[in-house]
Structure formats: C-alpha cells, structure tokens
Amino acid sequence: MGEIIQANGIAINYTLEGPADSPVLMFSNSLASNLHMWDGQAAAFSNEYRVLRADTRGHGKTEATSPPYSIQQLLEDALGLLDALNIEKVHFCGLSLGGMIGQRFGAFNGDRLLSLTICDTTSQMRDPSIWDDRIRAAKEKGMGGICSATVSRWFTEAFVATGNPILDEIGEMIKTTKLDGFVGCCEAIKIMDQVDILGDIKTPTLIINGKQDMSTTVEAAQFLNDNITDSRLLVLDPAAHMSNVEQAEAFNNALRAHLDTNTA
C-alpha cells in the first residue's frame, strides 16, 4: 500500500485517500513506526477529509539516508512532499517525533497550516544520553532486539495484557524500521531543543497526551500548552505513548472536534 514520490532529494512512501476536494489531513508517525500507526485514524477520517500519510525518512518504505538527521530536515521532507503533491495547506497531526516536526512546522511554516495537533511529544529532551543508549542497543541487537522494550514503553501494562492484535502490527513496524533511519532520527531527537520557537506558533493547536506516557510526559505536554498561545491540552487516561492506538475513539473524537472548529 502506498505510492513512491521523489521529494526533498529522497524517495518518500505515502498514501492519499478520501474525497479529492476535501481539506487535507496529514499524519506524521513516531520514531520506529510507519504510516500504518495511523490506520485507525485513516479509517475514521477518510470519508470527510483527504487523508495524507507518509513514512518518515528511513522508516517504512521511505528511503533511508546516512545518519544523522535533524528535525528541520524532516520538516523539509514533509514540505517537499506537499509541494510534490501540489498541496498548499493541511491540518497536521504528528505523534512523538511527528509532534516535534509539527512544532517546527507551526513555528516556521504556519501559513501552510489549517490546524496543528501534536501528540505525546516534547519540545526538549531532558536526558540526551538516553538516545546514545538506544542507538547502541539497536546497533548491537538489531531492531528486533529492541522491539519488546519499545512496545512496553509505548503502551500501558493493561493494554499489553489484552493481547490486542494491533500490538503485533506495531511490533512488526519496529522490527522493519531501517537501522540508519532509526539512528538518524534518534540523533535528531537527541539534540532537539525547540523551547524558544513555541511562542512563534500561531496556528490553533491541540495537544494530546497519554496520562501514563513515561517517554513524553504530561508535564512536557503542559509545558507545550503553557507556551503555545492558541492551544489546549487533552490528557487521555489510561494511555501511554501511543495514545492514538490505545484510546483511538477518544483520540479521534478530540481530533474531529479540533478539525471541525478550524476548517476553512
């Protein structure tokens, strides 16, 4: 599933579904996943929106280049994709790494946004050394070797205990992420500090965070909410890092209300 297009110097895998004349809703995936992490949202929104999903550089079927990457480079990938598809403005929704890209999108290219939704993300890394450890683990064990620990961070124990088939799908996304792509994005996250640009975001912004998210905490989400002028925060409980999967219905309802309020 997907189409390949050249944009910003790489081959980007994307899907575009829904009515051709509807506003575009663009989703951006987390580290070590791919566009299919948004399957539940694509199903919910593609009747009324033109849903655009793309694999981040080095993830899914999008080309991997040599590490390191930067958040700005990943934003330029997204903008390049929009240009290649002749799309002027979008509703943008990104989770974790996708939310970091979204912050930069809002601060520097807000004229191309109808609305912004950033989920389970942060504006600054509290402990950059964590990323050295994760890079080392991935290089030593391979992506399959870090899968179990990653899934356990992304979901609450109760959700993992349900044995929901989506857990296996997420695990497969992690295992099939290209090592260069993972390392490149880890390097981007490690040095990311976007605190100073939050005040430049003027786009209406919805911030969603899982209450049990230990990767990007509610405190980090509250900081975003305090520093982005036109924003509101929704905390989903129970949910960990993948709040769009663990609390899909509540997530979709909140996103829909935000889109309805800000559709031009």
C-alpha positions as CSV (number, residue, x, y, z in Angstrom):
1,M,0.0,0.0,0.0
2,G,1.4,3.4,-0.9
3,E,2.9,5.4,-3.7
4,I,6.6,6.5,-4.0
5,I,7.4,10.1,-5.0
6,Q,10.7,12.0,-5.1
7,A,10.7,14.9,-2.7
8,N,13.5,16.8,-0.9
9,G,16.0,14.5,-2.6
10,I,14.7,11.2,-1.4
11,A,12.0,8.6,-2.3
12,I,9.0,9.1,0.0
13,N,6.3,6.5,0.5
14,Y,2.9,8.0,1.1
15,T,-0.8,7.2,0.9
16,L,-3.5,9.7,-0.1
17,E,-7.2,8.7,0.4
18,G,-10.5,10.4,0.7
19,P,-12.5,12.9,-1.3
20,A,-10.3,14.9,-3.7
21,D,-12.0,18.2,-2.9
22,S,-11.8,17.9,0.9
23,P,-9.3,19.6,3.2
24,V,-6.1,17.6,3.6
25,L,-5.4,16.0,7.0
26,M,-1.7,15.0,7.2
27,F,-0.4,12.5,9.7
28,S,3.3,12.1,10.8
29,N,4.5,8.9,12.5
30,S,6.6,8.3,15.6
31,L,10.1,7.0,15.7
32,A,10.4,3.3,14.8
33,S,6.8,3.1,13.3
34,N,5.4,3.9,9.9
35,L,2.3,5.4,8.3
36,H,0.3,2.4,9.4
37,M,0.3,3.5,13.0
38,W,-2.4,5.9,11.8
39,D,-4.7,3.2,10.3
40,G,-7.4,3.8,12.9
41,Q,-7.4,7.5,12.1
42,A,-7.3,7.0,8.4
43,A,-10.4,4.8,8.6
44,A,-12.2,7.3,10.8
45,F,-11.4,10.4,8.8
46,S,-11.1,9.5,5.1
47,N,-14.8,9.8,4.5
48,E,-14.7,13.6,5.1
49,Y,-11.0,14.5,4.8
50,R,-8.3,13.9,2.2
51,V,-6.0,11.9,4.5
52,L,-2.3,12.1,3.7
53,R,0.2,9.7,5.5
54,A,3.9,9.4,4.7
55,D,6.7,7.3,6.2
56,T,9.3,9.5,7.8
57,R,12.8,9.4,6.3
58,G,14.3,5.9,7.0
59,H,11.0,4.4,8.2
60,G,8.6,2.1,6.4
61,K,9.2,2.3,2.7
62,T,10.7,5.7,2.6
63,E,14.4,6.0,1.7
64,A,17.0,6.0,4.4
65,T,20.0,8.3,4.1
66,S,23.1,8.2,6.3
67,P,22.7,9.5,9.9
68,P,22.5,11.9,11.5
69,Y,19.2,13.7,10.6
70,S,17.7,16.9,12.0
71,I,14.1,17.9,12.8
72,Q,14.4,20.7,10.3
73,Q,15.4,18.1,7.6
74,L,12.4,16.0,8.4
75,L,10.2,19.1,8.2
76,E,11.7,19.8,4.8
77,D,10.8,16.3,3.8
78,A,7.2,16.9,4.7
79,L,7.1,20.3,3.0
80,G,8.7,18.8,-0.1
81,L,6.1,16.1,-0.2
82,L,3.3,18.7,-0.1
83,D,5.0,20.6,-2.9
84,A,5.4,17.5,-5.0
85,L,1.7,16.7,-4.5
86,N,0.6,20.4,-5.1
87,I,-1.0,20.7,-1.7
88,E,-0.9,24.2,-0.3
89,K,-2.4,23.8,3.2
90,V,-3.1,21.0,5.6
91,H,-4.3,20.0,9.0
92,F,-1.2,18.5,10.5
93,C,-1.2,15.8,13.2
94,G,2.0,14.3,14.5
95,L,2.9,12.0,17.4
96,S,6.2,11.9,19.3
97,L,8.8,12.6,16.5
98,G,5.9,13.6,14.3
99,G,4.9,16.1,17.0
100,M,8.4,17.5,17.1
101,I,8.2,18.1,13.3
102,G,4.8,19.6,13.9
103,Q,6.2,22.2,16.4
104,R,8.7,23.3,13.8
105,F,6.0,23.3,11.1
106,G,3.9,25.6,13.2
107,A,6.7,28.0,14.1
108,F,8.2,28.4,10.6
109,N,5.6,27.5,8.1
110,G,2.3,28.2,9.8
111,D,1.0,29.8,6.7
112,R,0.6,26.3,5.3
113,L,-1.4,25.0,8.3
114,L,-5.2,25.0,8.8
115,S,-4.7,23.5,12.3
116,L,-2.0,21.7,14.3
117,T,-2.3,18.7,16.5
118,I,0.8,17.4,18.4
119,C,0.6,14.3,20.5
120,D,2.8,12.6,23.1
121,T,5.7,14.8,22.3
122,T,8.1,17.3,23.9
123,S,10.0,20.5,23.0
124,Q,13.3,19.4,24.6
125,M,15.0,16.2,25.7
126,R,15.5,16.0,29.4
127,D,18.3,13.4,29.2
128,P,20.0,13.2,25.8
129,S,22.2,10.3,26.9
130,I,19.1,8.0,26.7
131,W,19.4,8.3,23.0
132,D,23.1,7.2,22.9
133,D,21.9,4.1,24.9
134,R,19.1,3.4,22.4
135,I,21.3,3.8,19.4
136,R,23.9,1.4,20.9
137,A,21.2,-1.1,21.7
138,A,19.8,-1.0,18.2
139,K,23.3,-1.4,16.6
140,E,24.1,-4.3,18.9
141,K,20.8,-6.2,18.9
142,G,19.1,-5.0,15.7
143,M,15.7,-3.5,15.6
144,G,14.1,-6.9,16.5
145,G,16.2,-6.9,19.7
146,I,14.7,-3.6,21.0
147,C,11.1,-4.4,20.0
148,S,9.9,-5.8,23.3
149,A,11.3,-2.9,25.4
150,T,9.9,-0.4,23.0
151,V,6.4,-1.8,23.0
152,S,6.4,-1.9,26.8
153,R,7.2,1.8,26.8
154,W,4.5,2.7,24.2
155,F,1.5,1.0,25.9
156,T,0.2,0.5,29.4
157,E,0.6,-2.9,31.0
158,A,-3.1,-3.3,30.9
159,F,-3.3,-2.8,27.2
160,V,-0.4,-5.1,26.5
161,A,-2.2,-7.7,28.6
162,T,-5.2,-7.6,26.3
163,G,-3.1,-9.2,23.5
164,N,-4.8,-6.9,21.0
165,P,-3.6,-7.9,17.5
166,I,-2.5,-4.3,16.9
167,L,0.4,-4.9,19.3
168,D,1.9,-7.4,16.8
169,E,1.4,-4.9,14.0
170,I,3.2,-2.3,15.9
171,G,6.0,-4.8,16.8
172,E,6.4,-5.5,13.1
173,M,6.7,-1.8,12.3
174,I,9.5,-1.5,14.9
175,K,11.3,-4.6,13.6
176,T,11.2,-3.5,10.0
177,T,12.4,0.1,10.6
178,K,15.8,0.6,8.8
179,L,18.7,0.9,11.3
180,D,20.0,4.0,9.5
181,G,16.6,5.6,9.7
182,F,16.2,4.8,13.4
183,V,19.7,6.0,14.3
184,G,19.3,9.1,12.1
185,C,16.1,10.1,13.8
186,C,17.5,9.3,17.3
187,E,20.3,11.7,16.6
188,A,17.8,14.4,15.6
189,I,15.7,13.9,18.7
190,K,18.8,13.8,21.0
191,I,19.9,17.4,20.1
192,M,16.4,18.8,19.6
193,D,15.6,21.9,21.6
194,Q,12.5,23.8,20.4
195,V,11.6,25.7,23.6
196,D,12.4,29.1,22.0
197,I,10.2,28.6,19.0
198,L,7.0,27.7,20.7
199,G,5.9,31.3,21.0
200,D,6.1,31.6,17.2
201,I,3.3,29.0,16.7
202,K,0.2,31.0,16.0
203,T,-1.9,28.1,14.5
204,P,-4.7,26.7,16.6
205,T,-3.1,23.8,18.4
206,L,-4.5,20.7,20.1
207,I,-2.1,18.8,22.4
208,I,-3.0,15.2,23.3
209,N,-1.0,13.1,25.8
210,G,-1.4,9.8,27.4
211,K,-1.6,10.1,31.2
212,Q,0.7,7.1,31.7
213,D,3.2,8.2,29.0
214,M,6.7,7.9,30.6
215,S,8.5,8.8,27.3
216,T,6.9,12.2,26.8
217,T,5.2,13.1,30.0
218,V,2.1,15.0,30.8
219,E,4.4,17.6,32.3
220,A,6.1,18.1,28.9
221,A,2.7,18.4,27.3
222,Q,1.7,21.0,29.9
223,F,4.8,23.0,29.1
224,L,3.8,23.0,25.4
225,N,0.3,24.1,26.4
226,D,1.7,26.9,28.6
227,N,4.0,28.2,25.8
228,I,1.9,27.9,22.6
229,T,-0.5,30.8,22.6
230,D,-3.6,29.3,21.0
231,S,-3.5,25.8,22.4
232,R,-5.4,23.4,24.6
233,L,-4.4,20.1,26.2
234,L,-6.3,16.9,26.5
235,V,-4.9,14.1,28.7
236,L,-6.2,10.6,27.8
237,D,-6.4,8.1,30.7
238,P,-5.4,5.3,30.5
239,A,-2.9,5.6,27.7
240,A,0.8,5.6,27.4
241,H,2.9,6.8,24.4
242,M,0.7,5.5,21.5
243,S,-2.4,7.3,22.7
244,N,-3.9,7.3,19.2
245,V,-3.9,3.5,19.3
246,E,-4.7,2.8,23.0
247,Q,-7.5,5.4,23.1
248,A,-8.5,5.5,19.5
249,E,-12.1,6.6,19.9
250,A,-11.4,9.4,22.4
251,F,-8.4,10.5,20.3
252,N,-10.5,10.6,17.1
253,N,-13.3,12.5,18.8
254,A,-11.0,15.1,20.1
255,L,-9.2,15.5,16.8
256,R,-12.5,15.7,14.9
257,A,-13.7,18.5,17.2
258,H,-10.5,20.4,16.6
259,L,-10.7,20.0,12.9
260,D,-14.3,21.0,12.7
261,T,-13.5,24.2,14.6
262,N,-10.7,25.1,12.3
263,T,-11.7,24.0,8.8
264,A,-11.6,27.0,6.5
